[in-house]
Amino acid sequence: MLHLLEKIPLNTGSPEADQLDALIALVDAIRPERGQQIDSATDKLRNLTYLLVQHPHFATALRQYLRHQLSLRRQSSLYTDVGILSNDGFFSELKRRVVYRFLPPALDERFLVDCLDKLFPFDKDYVWLQAITPQDWDAFLDALHPGTSENPAEREQTPDQQKNLTEMLQAMQVLSYRISAIGIEPELIRIYSEVKAFESPFLMQNVELHRYVDGYQRHLNGDPTPPEDASHVLVMLEQCQEVVNKIRKNALRLGTSVAVTYRLVRLDQHLDRLHKLLSLVDVAATQQQKRHIGLNLTLELIEAHNRKYTVRELFADNINLLARNVTENASQTGEHYIAENRSEYNAMYRSAAGAGFIIGFMALIKILASYLHAPPLVEAFLYSMNYALGFMLIHLLHCTVATKQPAMTASRIAAGLHSTDGRNIDLDSLTDMIVKVIRTQFIAVIGNLSVAFPVAWLLVSGYAMLSGHHFVTPDKAAHLLQDIDPFGSLALFHAAIAGVCLFLAGLISGYYDNKALYTHMAQRVVRLRWLNRLLGTARTARVGNYLEHGLGALTGNFYFGILLGSIGTIGFLLGLPIDIRHITFSTANFAIALVALDYHVSWQVIVISSLGVLGIGLVNLWVSFSLALLVAMRSRQVHFRHGQPLLKSLWQRFLSRPIEFIIAPRDSKQSVQGAATSETDKPT
């Protein structure tokens, strides 16, 4: 390490002082070698710190060399572009990152941002830099800047330092102008219309910053008047952040889009970067505060530079808010899938029974479609339309398919996991909600199965009595039983695929709910002249209102049917063993097979088939619930660390009141009165 310090140019006017070679060699010496622990970087930095303390002239040479290197380069692009999404939009940025991963851009050492490619060329350089403790960085900086005064008036600035400050001031102006431009975008004003363009804090912060930078620049040019502190500008930035938070809150109610989400992320990044740069140049900030902010900003810039071509980071920056808006609609819908009392519990059974009745017919229609022996794609279309139209009919009749609940209730539970400080979560309330979800799910499954089985049985039995032969052949019946065998077939794997389809249907439903709100579907439908002439103004308004609040459910059910109907055909065309198994359809197929075989089946087959139906149902529910809960938690930035206490609470509840996991409590007088009121308030 000592021989590297000896190579640092002592005279900043020499040609060697303009080159990066000495600094590159120093960074290479600290970087852990292949096979070394990351902690070895800490030991090497401590060694360098010790040498600087023991040899102050090396510290002086290194300090001057670093300042000279900074002054030679254009710095503003580093502060305004690295770690901040570009203005090109999500898809243009995605294309750029993909292209640059295969063919990186050319470098220009006149720009500081391009010098980082030579200093930290490896994607994981930021890892070992961040592994070094703040205390070790402080010791290194103390050795590099011995005897630094805390009084700004006593700190004499060199030309190199003035050049660096000027670059930072220019970067602040660029960031401020961008904040103004993004903040008055029509889409953002539409979401938060309370802010008028002429009094927007996004414009006022630019006025304040321009005045601040102008006074600071005059001081650097020789004006004895000291620059003002940055308090006024910081207040304006706080007001801008408050508006951004209100826009996010309104977006949950009014919907959002990829473009709006992208702009909000960019706005957040610009506000955060400008706030940090202001703190670095603020004369009211202490040297220790500036050191802390500068170190964090440096590490942040190096990490962002190392990951600038990472596609995953681009998605992570944009998806969270959009996913939360999608799952927020599912969370609100999930309220209707939780039975609070006995009345709602019984209503859920009736709703699920209605769906079971329709699915009994749908199972027979699918078998009829298979008898056509149509080409694979035509058969997939027929299956898909049977599923899609059937599920849409179930929704229009206000019935419930039990397996559709997890995607909705998972978002509701994820909302219950959220807390303002990430620690104080009401486990008792969360336990109550999970118990309600379990018993509601239980009665919904019972409602589907208790009606789907007898309906399918009655239909095929009646067909056999009227026609004189069974609805399906014995071979087909044996095939239906084989399909639900959990041990001799891929029934559970196919049930997991159906669970994924259920999860995707929930996301699609939330997406279209968000889209309908964001695009003001009701107002657009009202403007359709031909529909007004056909239905009248009042009915057209009701249609528009229904689509704005029900489009997600309709499209979710439609696409769910498409997925169920086409997965098997896709597997056939690709030669892959993929298909779907759904608990309610499996139950109906079980009844059809029993009748076709004249009940000549062993008790072992009945037990295995019953276990298969239950296993298919459990896998359907668990896969869809797990995926929906994961996405809902990620979208809310929730990191739940109370799993063990929650399980303990659920176990204690089960031991003390196990019946609550199956049957809802009796209605209280207040709940009965509330139910009566809600029935009265329902629109006809």
N, C-alpha and C positions, 0 to 999 in steps of 0.2 A: 504493500500500500504506500510506503514511503517513497519508493521510486516513481510512483505515479504522481504524487504531489510535487516532486522535483521537476516534472515535465510541464507543469502549468506555467504559461508565460507570465513573467513578472511585469512586462511592459505591454499595456493594452494597445500601444501603437504598432507593435510588431505584427508581421503577417500571420504568425502562428496564433495570435490572440483572436483572429477572425475565424479560425477553424474550430470545429466541434470535436476534433479527435481526442483532445485531452479529457473532455467531459464524457465522451463515449467510453473511453477506457476506464474512467473512474466508476461509471455506472456498471460496466461489465464486471468490475472487480467486486462490487457489492452484491450483484445478482447471484442467487444460489445456483450452483452448477447442477447439471443433471444428476439425479440420485441423491442430492443433498436435501436436508429438511429445509422448509421455508424459514424456520427460526434462525438458520445460519446467516441470513441477511442481517438480523439484529446484531449478531456478534461482529460482523464485518463493519457495520455502521459504528458500533461502539469503538472498534479499533481505529477507525478514521477519526472519530471525535477525540479520542485520546491523543492522536498525533497532532491534531489541530491545536489542542490545548498546550501540548508540549512545545510546539513550534508555531508561535503566533504569526511569523512572517508567511508561513504557508496558508494560514487562515486569511490573512490580508490578500494574498495573491489569488486565492480561490474566490473570495468575495468579489474582488474587482473583475475577475474573469467572468463570473456568472452575470454580473450587472452589464458588462460589455456585450456578452452574447445576447442578452435580452434586448439591449438598445439597438443592436444591429438588425433585429428581425421585426417584422410587422406582427404585432400581437393581437390586434383587435379581432381578427377572424377566429383566433383561439377562444376568446371569451364569448363571442357572439354566435358561433356555429357548433363547436364541439359539445356534445351532450344535449343539444337542442334539435328538435325535429325541423326538417327543412320546410320551406314554404311550398314545396311542389305537391304536397298532398300525400295521402297514405300509400296509394298504389304506385305513384312515381318514386317515392322513397323506397318502397319495397323492391321495385325493379332496379334502382340504382345500387342498393346493397347487394343484391344477387349478382349483378354484373361485376361489381368491384371485388367480390370474393374470388372470381375467376381471373379477372384482369384488373389489378389495382391501378389507381391513377398515377400520373407522373408527379414527382416531388420537386418542390422549389424551396431551397434553403433560405430564401429571403423571408419566408413566412415561418413563424414560430411553430405553427401547427404541423407543418411538414417536418420540422426538426424532431418532433416527438417520434416520428417513424424511425429515425436513426437512433435516438436515445433509448426508446422502449419498443423495439420491433416485435416483441412476442406478445401473443394474445393474453397471456397470464402474468404479464409483468406487474399489473396492478395488484395481484394477489400478495406477492411478497412485500410490496411497498406498504400495503395496508396491514400486513402482519407485524410490522415494526410498531412498537407502542408509542403513544404520544409523548411519553416521558423521554424516550430515546431520541425522538425527533427534536424535542425541546433542548436536550443536551447538545445535540449537533448544531442547532441554530445558535445557541448560546456561545459555542466555540467559534462559530463562523462570524458572529457579530458581538464580540466582547465589549462590555461597557456601554451598551446601547441606552441612550437616555429616554426616559418616559415623557419628558417635556417636549412637545412638538416644536416649540420655539428654539430649543437648544439643538435640534437635529438639523444639521446643514445638509442640503441636498446637492448631490453632484449632478453634472449634465446628464449622465446616464440615468440617474434616478428620475430626473425631470422628464426625460424622454419616455421612460416606462409609465410615469403617471399620465402623460399626455395620451399614450396609447390606451390606457384604461378609461380615461375620460371620453375618448372617441368611441370606444366600445359601449360605454354607458349610453351615449347619445343614440347609437344604432339600436340598442335594445329598447330604449324608450320610444323611438319612432315605431318600431315593430309592435310594441305593446299597444300604442294608440291605434295602429291599423287593424290589429286583430280585435281589439276591444269594441270597435264600432262596426264590426261585420254585421250585415243585416240579419243573418241567422241568429246571432247571439242577442241582438236587440229584440228580435221577435220573441225569443224565449223569456227575456227579462226586459219588458217594454217600459218599466218604471224609470229607467235611466234614459234621459233625453240626450241626444248626440252633443248639444252645445254645452251641457253641464256634466258630461261624463267624466268620472275620475281618470279614465284612460287618457283623455285629452289633457286634463289639468296636470297630471303628473309630468307630462312632456313639457308644459310651460314652466313648472317649478324646476325640473331638471335642467332645462336650457339655461335658466337664470343662474342656477347653482354652478353649472359647468363653466359658464361665461365668467363668473367671478373667480373661480378656481384657476382658470386659464390665464386671466390677467395677473393673478398673483405669481404664477409660475414664470410669467414674462417680465417680472420686475416690479409690479405694483406692490407697495408696502402694505396695503390693506390685506389682512389675513382672510382666507376664505371662510365662509359661513359653515356651520355644522349642517349635516344632512337631515336634520329632524323633519323639516317641512316635506322634503321629498319622500322620506320614509313613511310619513303619515299618509301621503297620497297613495303610496304602494299598498299600504294596509287597506285603504278604501277599495282599491282595485281588487285585492284578494277577497274582500267581503262580497263584492259583486260577482266574482267568479264562483264563490260558494253558493250564492243565491241562484245563479244560473244552473249550477249542478242540481240544486234542490228542485228547481222548476222543471228541469229536464226529466226528473223521475216521474213527474206528473204529466208533462206535456209530450214526452217522448224525445228521442234524439236520433242522430244519424252518425255514420262513420265520419263524415266531414266535420260535423259539430264537435264530436268527441276529439278528433284530431286537433282542432283549433283550441279547445280547452286545455289539452295537454301541452300544446305549444305555449299558450298564454301562461300557464303555471310555470313552465320552465324559464320563460323570459323574466317573469316577476322574481323568481328565486335567484336567478343569475344577477339581475340588476341590484337586488338587495345585497348580495354578497360583495359586489364590486363597490357599491356605495360605502359599505362598512370598511372596506380596505383603504379608501381614500379619505374617509371622514376624519377631520382634525379632532373631533371630540372623542374618538375611539382611542383607547390606550394601545400601546405597542403590543401588550400581551394579547389583547382582543384581536388585533390585526394579525398577529402571528397565528393564532388559533384558526381564524377564518381563512387566512391564506393557505395554511397547511391543508385544511379540509378541501378547499377549492382546488388546490393542486392535485391532490389524490383523486378527487372527483373527475377532473379533466383528463388525467391519465387513464383512469378506468373507462371513461366514455370513449376516449380515443382508441384504446385497445379493443373495444367492443363496437366500434362504429359500423362494422359491416355485419353485425350479428342480426339475423332476421328475427330470432326469437325475442330480442329486446324490443324491436319495433312493435311486434304483436302485443307484448306485455304492457307497453306504454299506452296502447290504444284500446285493448279489449276489456280491461277491468270495468271502466265506467259503462261501456256499451253493454257488457254482460250483466252489470247490476241493473241497468234499465230493463233488460229483457227479463231477468229473474224477478225484478220487483213486481212486474205484472203477475207473474206466477205466484208470488208471495201473497198478493192481494186476493187472487183467485183461490189460493190455498185455504183462506179463511172459511170458504164455503164447504170445504172437505173435512172440517173438524166438527164433530158432534159434541156440543157442550152439555146437553141434557137428554132426558129420555125422549122428548118430543122430536128433537133433531135426530136422535139415534134411530127412532122408528121411521122418520122421513127418509133417512139414508137407506134403510132397508128397502123401502118401497121404490125408491129411485133406482137402486141396484137391481131389484127384481124386474123392473121394467126393461132395463138393459139386458138382463138374462133372457127375457122373453124374446126380444128382437134377435139376439145372438143365436138362439135356437134355430130360427129361420135362416140366418146367415150361414150357419154350418151346413145346412141342407143345400142351400143355393150354391155354395162352393163345390160340393160333391157333384151336383148337377152340371156345373160348368166343366168339371173334369171329364164327364162322360162325352163331351163334344170332341175330345181328342184334337183340339185345335193346335196350330203351331205354337211353339213356346212363347213367343212374344204376344200373340193374341190371347193365349191362356193367362199370361201374366196380367194383361189388361183386364180381362174378365174378373180374375181374382181381386185385382186392385180396386175395381169399381164396386165389387160386392162389399169389400171391407170399407172403402172410403164412404160410399153412400150410406151404408149401414151405420157407421159410427157418427156420421153427420146427422142422420135421423135420430139416433139416440140422444145426441146433444140437443137437437131442436125440441125433443119431447121432454127435456130436462131430466133425463135418466143418467145413471152413473155407471161407467165401467171401472171396476175396482182397481185395475192395473194402471189407470190414468192418474190415480190420486198421488202416488209417491213423488212424481215430478213437481207437483204443486205444493204438497205439504213439506217437502224438503226445503224449499225456499222459505216457507214460513218458519221452519225450525231454525234455519240459518239466520233469519232476522232476529230470532230469540237469542242466538248465541252472541249477537253484537252487543258491545258495551262501549260507553264513551271513553273509558280509560283502559279497556282491554283486560281488566282484572275483576271488577265487581259485577259478576253475573249472578242473577237471581236463580239459583239452581232449583229452588222449590217451584217457582213458576215454570221453569223449563221442564221439570219433571212432570208437572201437571199437563203441560201441552203435549209432551210425548205420549203420556198415557192416553190422552184423548185421541191422538193420531192413531195409536195402536188399536184401540177399540173401534174407532170409525172404520179403519181399514179392515178389521175383522168382520164387521157386520156387512160391509160392502161386498167382500168376497162371498160371504154366506148368501147374500141377496142374489148375486150373479149365479152362483152354482145351484142354489135351491130351486131356481126357476129354469135355468138353461137345460139342466138334465131332464126334468119331466117334460118340458116342451118338446125337446128333440125326441124323447121316447114316445110321446103321444103322436107326433107327426109321422114317424116311421112306422109305428104300430098301426095307425089308421091307414097309411098307405098300403101296408101288407094286407089288411082286412079288405080294402076296396079293390086292390089289383090282383090279389092272390099270390104275389111274390114279394120278396123283400126289396127294400130301397137300395141296398148294396149287396153285392155277392159275398159269399163266405171268404173268398180271398181278399176282397177289399176290406172286409171287417177285420180279418187277421192283421192286415196291414195297418189299419187304424189303431189296433191295440199295440202293435209293435212300435208305432210312432210315439206312444206315451210310456213305453217301458224305460224306466230310469237306469236299468242295469244292462239291457241288451241293445240299446240304441243310443244315439247322441241327443236324446230328448232334453237333458239338462243344458247341454251346450247350445242347442237351438233355442231353449228358453232364455239363455243369457243374451243371444242375438236379439230376441224379441224385447228384452229389457233395454237394450241399447236403442232400439227403435222407439220405445216408449219415451226414453230420455230425449232423443232427438225431436220427437213430436212436441214435447214440452218446451224445448228451446224455440222451435218453429212457432209455436203458439205465442210465446212471449215476444218473439221478434215482430210478428204481425200485429200484436196488440200495441207494441211500441210504435210501429210504423203508422197504424191507423190514428193514434193520438198525435203523432208528430205532423202528419200531413193534413190534420183536421178533416177526416173522412166525412163526418156528418155534414159539414158546411159545403163540401164539394158535391156530395150527392144531391143536396137541396138545389144546386144550380143546374141539374140536369133537366132541361126543358121537356124532353120527350117523356121522362119518367113522371114529371109533374102532370103532363097531359094525360098520362095513362092511369096514374094512381090518385092524383090530387095532391095538393100541397101538404095537407096534414099527414097522409100516409107516407109520402116521400120523406118527410122529416123523420117519421118513426123508423123508416128503413135506414136512413142515414145514421140515426142515433144507434140503432141496433148493430150496424156494421162497425161503427167506431168502437163499440164496447164488446162486440162478439166476433169480430173478424178473426182474431187470434185463435179462438176455440174452433171455429169452422175450418180454418186452414190447417190447424194442428191435427184435427181428426182426419181431414182429407189426406194430408201427407202421411199420416200414420197408416192409413189404409193402403196407400201406394207402397210404402215400405214393406208392410206385411205381405202384400200380394206379389211383389216382384223379387223378394230376396231368394225364394226357392228357385225361380227361373234363372236368376243371375248365377246361382250356384251350379245349376245344371249346365248353363252355357260355358262356364269357366271350368267345369269339371271339379268343383270344390264341394265338400260335404257341408254346405251351409243351407239352413232353412230356419223357419221360426216355429215355436210352440207357444201357444197362449193358453192360460189356464181355463178360461171359460169355453173356448172352442174345443179344447181337449176333453172337457167334461161332456160337451154335447156329442163329440165323436165317440166317447166311451158308451153313451146310451145307444147311439146308432149301431155300434158293433155288437152290443149285447142282444139287441132285437134281431139283428141279421143272423146271429149264430144260434137263435132260439134258446138263449141262456145256457147253452151247453158249454160252459166254461168252468174250469176248476176254481176252487176257492183261492188257490195260489195266484192265478191270473187276475182275479178280482182284487186281491190284496196288492199285487205288484202294480196294477193299473191305478188303483187308488193312491198308492204311494207316488206313482209317477205324476198324477194330476197335482197332488199337494207339492211335490218337489218342483214341478214346472211353475206353480204359482209363487212359491217362495223365491225362486231364482228370478222370475219376472219382476217381483216387487223389490228384491234386494239390489239387483243391478241398476234398475232405473232410479231407485232412491239414492243409492250411493253416488252415482254420477251426478245427479241433480244437486245433492247436498254439497259435493265437492265444488261444483261450478258456482253455486250460490255463495259458499264461504269464500272462495277465491275472489269473486266479484266484489264482495264486501270487505276484502282485506282482513278477514277474521282468521285469527290463529288460535283455535280453541285448545286450551291446555288443561281443561277440567274434566277430561274423559273419565278418569278413575272416580272422582267424587260423584260425577253424574251417574255412572253405573251403580255405585254404591247406593245412591239415593233411589234409583229405580228398583234395585233389589229390595231395599227396605220397604218401599211402597208395595211391591209385589207380595212380600211376606205379610204385611199388615192388612192390605186390602186387595187381594188378588182378583176379586170379582170386578173391580174397576177397569181392569185391562180387557174385559170382555163385554160388560154391560154398563151402560151409562146410568148415573144416579137418577132417581126420580125427580120430576120437576118441582121446583119451589113455586110458591105463589107468584113471586116476582117474574120468574122465567115464563110461567104460563101467561101472565098478563102481557109480557113483552112479546111472546109468540103471537098472541091474539092481535096486538097492535101492529106487528110486522105484517100479518096476514091482511089486515085492513088496509095498510099502506101500499100493498103490492099493486102495480098497474094491471089493468085488465087487458 
